[in-house]
Amino acid sequence: MATTTAITAATAAGVSSAIAVADGSSITVWAGSVLGAGESVRGFLTDGGSNQVLVIEKSGATAEIAGGASCVKLNGPGSFIVKKSATKISTAVFYES
């Protein structure tokens, strides 16, 4: 499995470029640092344009969240983007496919 940086380490909020996930494939997304209170990393299913649907709110067909885990598995097919809120410490976001 290859690890890719989705959002470069920074304290500012950030957005990844689109991540294409093929049918039957998945990616695991995680923050490189422990997130503090009010900080978040969220995944969105996108149509490649301005339409985005938040998918990392609960487990389902598109996202699988393990209880207590600091990562999420996004299942294809689809095009996803990841958004990171501002953080107190410099934090990167990664994914592995």
A tleap script that builds the chain and sets N, CA, C and O, in Angstrom:
source leaprc.protein.ff14SB
mol = sequence {
  NMET ALA THR THR THR ALA ILE THR ALA ALA
  THR ALA ALA GLY VAL SER SER ALA ILE ALA
  VAL ALA ASP GLY SER SER ILE THR VAL TRP
  ALA GLY SER VAL LEU GLY ALA GLY GLU SER
  VAL ARG GLY PHE LEU THR ASP GLY GLY SER
  ASN GLN VAL LEU VAL ILE GLU LYS SER GLY
  ALA THR ALA GLU ILE ALA GLY GLY ALA SER
  CYS VAL LYS LEU ASN GLY PRO GLY SER PHE
  ILE VAL LYS LYS SER ALA THR LYS ILE SER
  THR ALA VAL PHE TYR GLU CSER
}
set mol.1.N position { 0.834 -1.175 0.000 }
set mol.1.CA position { 0.000 0.000 0.000 }
set mol.1.C position { 0.881 1.242 0.000 }
set mol.1.O position { 1.917 1.288 0.664 }
set mol.2.N position { 0.457 2.238 -0.749 }
set mol.2.CA position { 1.221 3.472 -0.859 }
set mol.2.C position { 0.561 4.565 -0.031 }
set mol.2.O position { -0.656 4.740 -0.075 }
set mol.3.N position { 1.383 5.308 0.733 }
set mol.3.CA position { 0.891 6.439 1.510 }
set mol.3.C position { 1.102 7.711 0.713 }
set mol.3.O position { 2.187 7.943 0.181 }
set mol.4.N position { 0.061 8.539 0.629 }
set mol.4.CA position { 0.090 9.788 -0.120 }
set mol.4.C position { -0.320 10.924 0.800 }
set mol.4.O position { -1.225 10.764 1.619 }
set mol.5.N position { 0.337 12.068 0.673 }
set mol.5.CA position { -0.057 13.254 1.429 }
set mol.5.C position { -1.235 13.903 0.724 }
set mol.5.O position { -1.122 14.318 -0.430 }
set mol.6.N position { -2.374 13.992 1.419 }
set mol.6.CA position { -3.563 14.632 0.857 }
set mol.6.C position { -3.526 16.133 1.113 }
set mol.6.O position { -3.891 16.925 0.244 }
set mol.7.N position { -3.079 16.528 2.320 }
set mol.7.CA position { -2.962 17.933 2.704 }
set mol.7.C position { -1.627 18.105 3.420 }
set mol.7.O position { -1.352 17.410 4.398 }
set mol.8.N position { -0.800 19.023 2.939 }
set mol.8.CA position { 0.516 19.274 3.522 }
set mol.8.C position { 0.383 19.834 4.934 }
set mol.8.O position { -0.569 20.553 5.234 }
set mol.9.N position { 1.331 19.505 5.791 }
set mol.9.CA position { 1.303 19.954 7.181 }
set mol.9.C position { 1.254 21.473 7.285 }
set mol.9.O position { 2.058 22.176 6.673 }
set mol.10.N position { 0.304 21.967 8.066 }
set mol.10.CA position { 0.132 23.393 8.312 }
set mol.10.C position { -0.845 23.561 9.461 }
set mol.10.O position { -1.543 22.617 9.829 }
set mol.11.N position { -0.897 24.747 10.024 }
set mol.11.CA position { -1.908 25.038 11.039 }
set mol.11.C position { -3.172 25.599 10.391 }
set mol.11.O position { -4.253 25.548 10.979 }
set mol.12.N position { -3.034 26.131 9.186 }
set mol.12.CA position { -4.191 26.686 8.469 }
set mol.12.C position { -5.094 25.562 7.968 }
set mol.12.O position { -4.647 24.428 7.797 }
set mol.13.N position { -6.351 25.879 7.737 }
set mol.13.CA position { -7.282 24.926 7.143 }
set mol.13.C position { -6.790 24.560 5.746 }
set mol.13.O position { -6.117 25.359 5.096 }
set mol.14.N position { -7.123 23.358 5.283 }
set mol.14.CA position { -6.679 22.930 3.957 }
set mol.14.C position { -7.678 22.014 3.291 }
set mol.14.O position { -8.544 21.427 3.939 }
set mol.15.N position { -7.541 21.903 1.976 }
set mol.15.CA position { -8.407 21.049 1.162 }
set mol.15.C position { -7.523 20.251 0.206 }
set mol.15.O position { -6.610 20.800 -0.411 }
set mol.16.N position { -7.797 18.974 0.089 }
set mol.16.CA position { -7.036 18.132 -0.842 }
set mol.16.C position { -7.536 18.331 -2.259 }
set mol.16.O position { -8.595 18.916 -2.485 }
set mol.17.N position { -6.767 17.841 -3.200 }
set mol.17.CA position { -7.294 17.732 -4.563 }
set mol.17.C position { -8.171 16.487 -4.599 }
set mol.17.O position { -8.201 15.717 -3.639 }
set mol.18.N position { -8.875 16.292 -5.687 }
set mol.18.CA position { -9.783 15.151 -5.816 }
set mol.18.C position { -8.994 13.839 -5.767 }
set mol.18.O position { -7.908 13.726 -6.336 }
set mol.19.N position { -9.558 12.871 -5.083 }
set mol.19.CA position { -8.960 11.540 -4.964 }
set mol.19.C position { -9.956 10.554 -5.575 }
set mol.19.O position { -11.036 10.332 -5.028 }
set mol.20.N position { -9.587 9.974 -6.700 }
set mol.20.CA position { -10.469 9.018 -7.383 }
set mol.20.C position { -10.302 7.639 -6.762 }
set mol.20.O position { -9.184 7.149 -6.602 }
set mol.21.N position { -11.422 7.019 -6.414 }
set mol.21.CA position { -11.409 5.674 -5.851 }
set mol.21.C position { -12.290 4.795 -6.738 }
set mol.21.O position { -13.480 5.057 -6.907 }
set mol.22.N position { -11.694 3.768 -7.290 }
set mol.22.CA position { -12.393 2.884 -8.228 }
set mol.22.C position { -13.403 1.990 -7.511 }
set mol.22.O position { -13.303 1.766 -6.304 }
set mol.23.N position { -14.363 1.489 -8.258 }
set mol.23.CA position { -15.357 0.557 -7.742 }
set mol.23.C position { -14.638 -0.666 -7.176 }
set mol.23.O position { -13.771 -1.239 -7.836 }
set mol.24.N position { -14.990 -1.060 -5.974 }
set mol.24.CA position { -14.358 -2.204 -5.340 }
set mol.24.C position { -13.080 -1.870 -4.603 }
set mol.24.O position { -12.510 -2.736 -3.940 }
set mol.25.N position { -12.610 -0.624 -4.704 }
set mol.25.CA position { -11.398 -0.186 -4.018 }
set mol.25.C position { -11.769 0.733 -2.863 }
set mol.25.O position { -12.915 1.166 -2.748 }
set mol.26.N position { -10.799 1.026 -2.012 }
set mol.26.CA position { -11.029 1.942 -0.902 }
set mol.26.C position { -9.721 2.638 -0.546 }
set mol.26.O position { -8.642 2.198 -0.943 }
set mol.27.N position { -9.831 3.725 0.204 }
set mol.27.CA position { -8.660 4.401 0.757 }
set mol.27.C position { -8.908 4.616 2.243 }
set mol.27.O position { -10.054 4.731 2.679 }
set mol.28.N position { -7.832 4.670 3.017 }
set mol.28.CA position { -7.902 4.992 4.431 }
set mol.28.C position { -7.286 6.364 4.614 }
set mol.28.O position { -6.171 6.610 4.156 }
set mol.29.N position { -8.009 7.272 5.288 }
set mol.29.CA position { -7.584 8.659 5.488 }
set mol.29.C position { -7.330 8.882 6.976 }
set mol.29.O position { -8.097 8.407 7.814 }
set mol.30.N position { -6.242 9.614 7.315 }
set mol.30.CA position { -5.963 9.926 8.712 }
set mol.30.C position { -5.161 11.213 8.839 }
set mol.30.O position { -4.493 11.645 7.899 }
set mol.31.N position { -5.243 11.818 10.023 }
set mol.31.CA position { -4.456 13.010 10.347 }
set mol.31.C position { -3.119 12.555 10.901 }
set mol.31.O position { -3.044 11.564 11.627 }
set mol.32.N position { -2.061 13.284 10.557 }
set mol.32.CA position { -0.718 12.928 11.012 }
set mol.32.C position { -0.457 13.291 12.460 }
set mol.32.O position { 0.534 12.837 13.034 }
set mol.33.N position { -1.312 14.091 13.065 }
set mol.33.CA position { -1.198 14.497 14.469 }
set mol.33.C position { -2.549 14.305 15.141 }
set mol.33.O position { -3.586 14.281 14.479 }
set mol.34.N position { -2.526 14.172 16.442 }
set mol.34.CA position { -3.776 14.059 17.191 }
set mol.34.C position { -4.516 15.390 17.088 }
set mol.34.O position { -3.935 16.449 17.324 }
set mol.35.N position { -5.787 15.332 16.738 }
set mol.35.CA position { -6.586 16.545 16.605 }
set mol.35.C position { -7.081 16.999 17.966 }
set mol.35.O position { -7.418 16.184 18.825 }
set mol.36.N position { -7.122 18.331 18.154 }
set mol.36.CA position { -7.599 18.896 19.405 }
set mol.36.C position { -9.093 19.162 19.366 }
set mol.36.O position { -9.765 18.875 18.376 }
set mol.37.N position { -9.594 19.709 20.445 }
set mol.37.CA position { -11.013 20.037 20.554 }
set mol.37.C position { -11.420 20.997 19.442 }
set mol.37.O position { -10.760 22.014 19.224 }
set mol.38.N position { -12.494 20.681 18.746 }
set mol.38.CA position { -12.999 21.538 17.683 }
set mol.38.C position { -12.275 21.412 16.355 }
set mol.38.O position { -12.662 22.055 15.380 }
set mol.39.N position { -11.224 20.590 16.298 }
set mol.39.CA position { -10.481 20.387 15.048 }
set mol.39.C position { -11.052 19.171 14.332 }
set mol.39.O position { -11.543 18.242 14.974 }
set mol.40.N position { -10.988 19.174 12.987 }
set mol.40.CA position { -11.585 18.063 12.253 }
set mol.40.C position { -10.900 17.808 10.924 }
set mol.40.O position { -10.257 18.684 10.346 }
set mol.41.N position { -11.061 16.582 10.465 }
set mol.41.CA position { -10.731 16.176 9.098 }
set mol.41.C position { -11.993 15.509 8.584 }
set mol.41.O position { -12.491 14.562 9.193 }
set mol.42.N position { -12.515 15.997 7.466 }
set mol.42.CA position { -13.770 15.471 6.928 }
set mol.42.C position { -13.596 15.115 5.463 }
set mol.42.O position { -12.839 15.757 4.735 }
set mol.43.N position { -14.303 14.091 5.051 }
set mol.43.CA position { -14.267 13.652 3.663 }
set mol.43.C position { -15.557 14.005 2.963 }
set mol.43.O position { -16.632 13.974 3.562 }
set mol.44.N position { -15.447 14.340 1.686 }
set mol.44.CA position { -16.603 14.713 0.890 }
set mol.44.C position { -16.585 13.953 -0.423 }
set mol.44.O position { -15.543 13.838 -1.068 }
set mol.45.N position { -17.732 13.439 -0.815 }
set mol.45.CA position { -17.925 12.855 -2.135 }
set mol.45.C position { -18.234 14.014 -3.060 }
set mol.45.O position { -19.110 14.823 -2.753 }
set mol.46.N position { -17.543 14.117 -4.184 }
set mol.46.CA position { -17.705 15.268 -5.068 }
set mol.46.C position { -17.956 14.822 -6.500 }
set mol.46.O position { -17.579 13.718 -6.892 }
set mol.47.N position { -18.587 15.677 -7.266 }
set mol.47.CA position { -18.813 15.384 -8.678 }
set mol.47.C position { -17.730 16.017 -9.545 }
set mol.47.O position { -17.857 16.053 -10.769 }
set mol.48.N position { -16.674 16.513 -8.922 }
set mol.48.CA position { -15.593 17.164 -9.663 }
set mol.48.C position { -15.831 18.652 -9.833 }
set mol.48.O position { -14.937 19.376 -10.272 }
set mol.49.N position { -17.020 19.115 -9.493 }
set mol.49.CA position { -17.348 20.532 -9.580 }
set mol.49.C position { -17.585 21.088 -8.184 }
set mol.49.O position { -16.886 20.725 -7.237 }
set mol.50.N position { -18.554 21.954 -8.062 }
set mol.50.CA position { -18.814 22.580 -6.770 }
set mol.50.C position { -19.734 21.757 -5.877 }
set mol.50.O position { -19.904 22.094 -4.706 }
set mol.51.N position { -20.328 20.691 -6.396 }
set mol.51.CA position { -21.222 19.859 -5.588 }
set mol.51.C position { -20.412 18.892 -4.730 }
set mol.51.O position { -19.623 18.096 -5.239 }
set mol.52.N position { -20.626 18.981 -3.404 }
set mol.52.CA position { -19.913 18.136 -2.465 }
set mol.52.C position { -20.879 17.625 -1.417 }
set mol.52.O position { -21.753 18.362 -0.960 }
set mol.53.N position { -20.727 16.370 -1.036 }
set mol.53.CA position { -21.568 15.767 -0.015 }
set mol.53.C position { -20.664 15.231 1.083 }
set mol.53.O position { -19.769 14.432 0.810 }
set mol.54.N position { -20.884 15.659 2.325 }
set mol.54.CA position { -20.100 15.190 3.460 }
set mol.54.C position { -20.370 13.706 3.673 }
set mol.54.O position { -21.528 13.295 3.744 }
set mol.55.N position { -19.310 12.891 3.777 }
set mol.55.CA position { -19.509 11.451 3.950 }
set mol.55.C position { -18.941 10.905 5.249 }
set mol.55.O position { -19.256 9.775 5.623 }
set mol.56.N position { -18.126 11.661 5.937 }
set mol.56.CA position { -17.503 11.117 7.153 }
set mol.56.C position { -18.253 11.596 8.394 }
set mol.56.O position { -17.657 12.200 9.286 }
set mol.57.N position { -19.533 11.334 8.453 }
set mol.57.CA position { -20.309 11.647 9.635 }
set mol.57.C position { -20.760 10.374 10.341 }
set mol.57.O position { -20.917 10.357 11.562 }
set mol.58.N position { -20.964 9.326 9.582 }
set mol.58.CA position { -21.382 8.058 10.173 }
set mol.58.C position { -20.979 6.936 9.233 }
set mol.58.O position { -20.723 7.163 8.050 }
set mol.59.N position { -20.925 5.736 9.766 }
set mol.59.CA position { -20.578 4.585 8.936 }
set mol.59.C position { -21.713 4.280 7.967 }
set mol.59.O position { -22.888 4.457 8.291 }
set mol.60.N position { -21.349 3.824 6.784 }
set mol.60.CA position { -22.329 3.464 5.777 }
set mol.60.C position { -21.633 2.864 4.587 }
set mol.60.O position { -20.496 2.406 4.703 }
set mol.61.N position { -22.285 2.853 3.444 }
set mol.61.CA position { -21.715 2.235 2.254 }
set mol.61.C position { -20.478 2.972 1.758 }
set mol.61.O position { -19.558 2.355 1.222 }
set mol.62.N position { -20.454 4.307 1.939 }
set mol.62.CA position { -19.340 5.088 1.413 }
set mol.62.C position { -18.185 5.201 2.399 }
set mol.62.O position { -17.021 5.197 1.996 }
set mol.63.N position { -18.496 5.300 3.684 }
set mol.63.CA position { -17.452 5.465 4.697 }
set mol.63.C position { -17.630 4.446 5.816 }
set mol.63.O position { -18.752 4.116 6.200 }
set mol.64.N position { -16.508 3.953 6.330 }
set mol.64.CA position { -16.526 3.031 7.461 }
set mol.64.C position { -15.639 3.618 8.547 }
set mol.64.O position { -14.441 3.814 8.343 }
set mol.65.N position { -16.230 3.896 9.694 }
set mol.65.CA position { -15.467 4.486 10.788 }
set mol.65.C position { -15.399 3.469 11.918 }
set mol.65.O position { -16.425 3.017 12.426 }
set mol.66.N position { -14.167 3.111 12.306 }
set mol.66.CA position { -13.990 2.171 13.414 }
set mol.66.C position { -14.157 2.932 14.723 }
set mol.66.O position { -13.666 4.054 14.854 }
set mol.67.N position { -14.838 2.339 15.682 }
set mol.67.CA position { -15.050 2.994 16.969 }
set mol.67.C position { -13.735 3.385 17.622 }
set mol.67.O position { -12.850 2.545 17.787 }
set mol.68.N position { -13.598 4.650 17.994 }
set mol.68.CA position { -12.396 5.138 18.656 }
set mol.68.C position { -11.205 5.336 17.736 }
set mol.68.O position { -10.142 5.753 18.195 }
set mol.69.N position { -11.351 5.052 16.470 }
set mol.69.CA position { -10.232 5.161 15.543 }
set mol.69.C position { -10.047 6.594 15.070 }
set mol.69.O position { -10.992 7.381 15.062 }
set mol.70.N position { -8.834 6.923 14.680 }
set mol.70.CA position { -8.547 8.258 14.161 }
set mol.70.C position { -8.394 8.220 12.651 }
set mol.70.O position { -7.708 9.061 12.070 }
set mol.71.N position { -9.028 7.251 12.017 }
set mol.71.CA position { -8.962 7.148 10.568 }
set mol.71.C position { -10.326 6.744 10.036 }
set mol.71.O position { -11.203 6.311 10.784 }
set mol.72.N position { -10.482 6.894 8.744 }
set mol.72.CA position { -11.733 6.501 8.100 }
set mol.72.C position { -11.407 5.818 6.779 }
set mol.72.O position { -10.434 6.171 6.112 }
set mol.73.N position { -12.214 4.853 6.411 }
set mol.73.CA position { -12.059 4.140 5.146 }
set mol.73.C position { -13.144 4.623 4.197 }
set mol.73.O position { -14.329 4.533 4.518 }
set mol.74.N position { -12.757 5.134 3.033 }
set mol.74.CA position { -13.694 5.602 2.020 }
set mol.74.C position { -13.749 4.571 0.901 }
set mol.74.O position { -12.720 4.190 0.344 }
set mol.75.N position { -14.945 4.129 0.580 }
set mol.75.CA position { -15.141 3.068 -0.405 }
set mol.75.C position { -15.580 3.627 -1.752 }
set mol.75.O position { -16.460 4.485 -1.819 }
set mol.76.N position { -14.953 3.129 -2.838 }
set mol.76.CA position { -15.331 3.527 -4.182 }
set mol.76.C position { -16.579 2.811 -4.636 }
set mol.76.O position { -17.034 1.885 -3.963 }
set mol.77.N position { -17.138 3.206 -5.743 }
set mol.77.CA position { -16.537 4.190 -6.651 }
set mol.77.C position { -16.907 5.609 -6.245 }
set mol.77.O position { -17.965 5.861 -5.668 }
set mol.78.N position { -15.997 6.530 -6.568 }
set mol.78.CA position { -16.293 7.932 -6.325 }
set mol.78.C position { -15.050 8.791 -6.366 }
set mol.78.O position { -13.920 8.302 -6.374 }
set mol.79.N position { -15.296 10.079 -6.393 }
set mol.79.CA position { -14.235 11.073 -6.318 }
set mol.79.C position { -14.413 11.796 -4.990 }
set mol.79.O position { -15.485 12.333 -4.714 }
set mol.80.N position { -13.376 11.813 -4.173 }
set mol.80.CA position { -13.454 12.371 -2.833 }
set mol.80.C position { -12.484 13.537 -2.677 }
set mol.80.O position { -11.446 13.585 -3.337 }
set mol.81.N position { -12.830 14.475 -1.798 }
set mol.81.CA position { -11.875 15.473 -1.326 }
set mol.81.C position { -11.891 15.406 0.193 }
set mol.81.O position { -12.870 14.973 0.800 }
set mol.82.N position { -10.791 15.842 0.795 }
set mol.82.CA position { -10.661 15.857 2.243 }
set mol.82.C position { -10.418 17.304 2.661 }
set mol.82.O position { -9.624 18.014 2.044 }
set mol.83.N position { -11.112 17.734 3.719 }
set mol.83.CA position { -10.942 19.087 4.246 }
set mol.83.C position { -10.486 19.006 5.698 }
set mol.83.O position { -11.036 18.245 6.494 }
set mol.84.N position { -9.469 19.806 6.030 }
set mol.84.CA position { -8.937 19.875 7.389 }
set mol.84.C position { -9.233 21.257 7.947 }
set mol.84.O position { -9.021 22.259 7.264 }
set mol.85.N position { -9.718 21.321 9.175 }
set mol.85.CA position { -9.937 22.615 9.817 }
set mol.85.C position { -8.583 23.196 10.240 }
set mol.85.O position { -7.562 22.510 10.182 }
set mol.86.N position { -8.584 24.445 10.659 }
set mol.86.CA position { -7.380 25.032 11.255 }
set mol.86.C position { -7.035 24.217 12.504 }
set mol.86.O position { -7.927 23.760 13.220 }
set mol.87.N position { -5.742 24.040 12.759 }
set mol.87.CA position { -5.289 23.256 13.902 }
set mol.87.C position { -4.248 24.041 14.696 }
set mol.87.O position { -3.542 24.882 14.139 }
set mol.88.N position { -4.153 23.768 15.991 }
set mol.88.CA position { -3.182 24.473 16.840 }
set mol.88.C position { -1.757 24.082 16.495 }
set mol.88.O position { -0.849 24.911 16.550 }
set mol.89.N position { -1.557 22.801 16.136 }
set mol.89.CA position { -0.223 22.365 15.733 }
set mol.89.C position { -0.250 22.015 14.244 }
set mol.89.O position { -1.296 21.673 13.693 }
set mol.90.N position { 0.885 22.105 13.622 }
set mol.90.CA position { 0.987 21.813 12.194 }
set mol.90.C position { 0.603 20.352 11.957 }
set mol.90.O position { 1.219 19.439 12.507 }
set mol.91.N position { -0.418 20.146 11.134 }
set mol.91.CA position { -0.970 18.806 10.925 }
set mol.91.C position { -1.122 18.515 9.438 }
set mol.91.O position { -1.666 19.326 8.688 }
set mol.92.N position { -0.640 17.360 9.023 }
set mol.92.CA position { -0.823 16.889 7.645 }
set mol.92.C position { -1.934 15.835 7.643 }
set mol.92.O position { -2.259 15.257 8.680 }
set mol.93.N position { -2.501 15.599 6.474 }
set mol.93.CA position { -3.509 14.547 6.305 }
set mol.93.C position { -3.009 13.614 5.200 }
set mol.93.O position { -2.549 14.059 4.149 }
set mol.94.N position { -3.111 12.319 5.466 }
set mol.94.CA position { -2.598 11.308 4.554 }
set mol.94.C position { -3.701 10.346 4.143 }
set mol.94.O position { -4.745 10.263 4.791 }
set mol.95.N position { -3.455 9.620 3.059 }
set mol.95.CA position { -4.323 8.496 2.718 }
set mol.95.C position { -3.470 7.376 2.151 }
set mol.95.O position { -2.389 7.596 1.605 }
set mol.96.N position { -3.995 6.165 2.301 }
set mol.96.CA position { -3.309 4.968 1.830 }
set mol.96.C position { -4.302 4.178 0.997 }
set mol.96.O position { -5.452 3.974 1.387 }
set mol.97.N position { -3.827 3.737 -0.166 }
set mol.97.CA position { -4.709 2.957 -1.036 }
set mol.97.C position { -4.092 1.617 -1.335 }
set mol.97.O position { -4.683 0.811 -2.054 }
savepdb mol mol.pdb
quit
